[in-house]
Amino acid sequence: MKQLLAPLQKLGGAENSESVNACTTPLRLTVRAQDAVNADALKALGAVGLVRPSAAALQVVIGPVAEQIAGVMREALDHIPRGAALQLQRARQAHQRVRARRLLLPRSRTRAR
């Protein structure tokens, strides 16, 4: 499952994915920003090539597993927070990191004069 979701991250994550479909061999996607797509990483995952027919349309040629990957990606996109929910999640994670740092760092000692 994790391997099937790897292309989603290389496509700029859930925030960059508007729609996901598949044909016989390509994933057909609508993305918000083409520059967020990591073509080299997708090729390293096994993509044969990328076709960018328009500013938002992207086709990733990956072979006969395209439909399976598209299904996993659509399911994941239904469960990944986007927009305001994603911002809230990131803020909570940042807050947790700050709290963790405070617990791990030694407290500064002030001398009484």
LINMOHU-V787125 format. One record per residue. RES is the residue in three letters. SS is DSSP state (helix for helix, strand for strand, loop for the rest). PHI is phi in whole degrees, 0 to 359 (* if undefined). OMEGA is omega in whole degrees, 0 to 359 (999 if undefined). Layout:
RES,SS,PHI,OMEGA / RES,SS,PHI,OMEGA
//
This chain:
MET,loop,*,181 / LYS,helix,299,179 / GLN,helix,295,180 / LEU,helix,288,178 / LEU,helix,273,181 / ALA,helix,305,179 / PRO,helix,300,180 / LEU,helix,300,179 / GLN,helix,293,181 / LYS,helix,287,178 / LEU,loop,268,179 / GLY,loop,99,177 / GLY,loop,80,183 / ALA,helix,296,181 / GLU,helix,296,183 / ASN,helix,266,185 / SER,strand,260,178 / GLU,strand,272,179 / SER,strand,210,180 / VAL,strand,224,175 / ASN,strand,220,178 / ALA,strand,216,172 / CYS,loop,245,182 / THR,loop,298,181 / THR,loop,237,180 / PRO,strand,262,164 / LEU,strand,279,177 / ARG,strand,249,186 / LEU,strand,232,167 / THR,strand,244,183 / VAL,strand,242,179 / ARG,loop,280,183 / ALA,loop,221,179 / GLN,helix,296,182 / ASP,helix,289,176 / ALA,helix,278,181 / VAL,loop,278,180 / ASN,loop,263,184 / ALA,helix,299,181 / ASP,helix,297,179 / ALA,helix,293,177 / LEU,helix,295,178 / LYS,helix,294,177 / ALA,helix,295,177 / LEU,loop,279,177 / GLY,loop,119,178 / ALA,loop,293,179 / VAL,loop,280,180 / GLY,strand,186,178 / LEU,strand,234,176 / VAL,strand,236,181 / ARG,loop,240,184 / PRO,loop,291,178 / SER,loop,206,182 / ALA,loop,297,183 / ALA,loop,249,184 / ALA,strand,272,179 / LEU,strand,217,174 / GLN,strand,239,178 / VAL,strand,249,182 / VAL,strand,279,184 / ILE,loop,233,178 / GLY,loop,102,188 / PRO,loop,293,178 / VAL,loop,271,184 / ALA,helix,304,181 / GLU,helix,296,179 / GLN,helix,296,179 / ILE,helix,296,179 / ALA,helix,300,179 / GLY,helix,298,179 / VAL,helix,295,180 / MET,helix,295,178 / ARG,helix,298,179 / GLU,helix,296,179 / ALA,helix,296,180 / LEU,helix,297,177 / ASP,helix,291,184 / HIS,helix,249,180 / ILE,loop,263,180 / PRO,loop,294,178 / ARG,loop,229,175 / GLY,helix,59,183 / ALA,helix,298,180 / ALA,helix,296,179 / LEU,helix,292,178 / GLN,helix,298,178 / LEU,helix,296,179 / GLN,helix,298,179 / ARG,helix,295,178 / ALA,helix,296,178 / ARG,helix,297,180 / GLN,helix,295,178 / ALA,helix,296,179 / HIS,helix,298,179 / GLN,helix,296,178 / ARG,helix,295,179 / VAL,helix,297,179 / ARG,helix,298,180 / ALA,helix,296,178 / ARG,helix,297,180 / ARG,helix,297,180 / LEU,helix,287,184 / LEU,helix,274,182 / LEU,loop,280,177 / PRO,loop,291,179 / ARG,loop,285,178 / SER,loop,286,182 / ARG,loop,256,177 / THR,loop,256,181 / ARG,loop,271,175 / ALA,loop,278,181 / ARG,loop,255,999
//
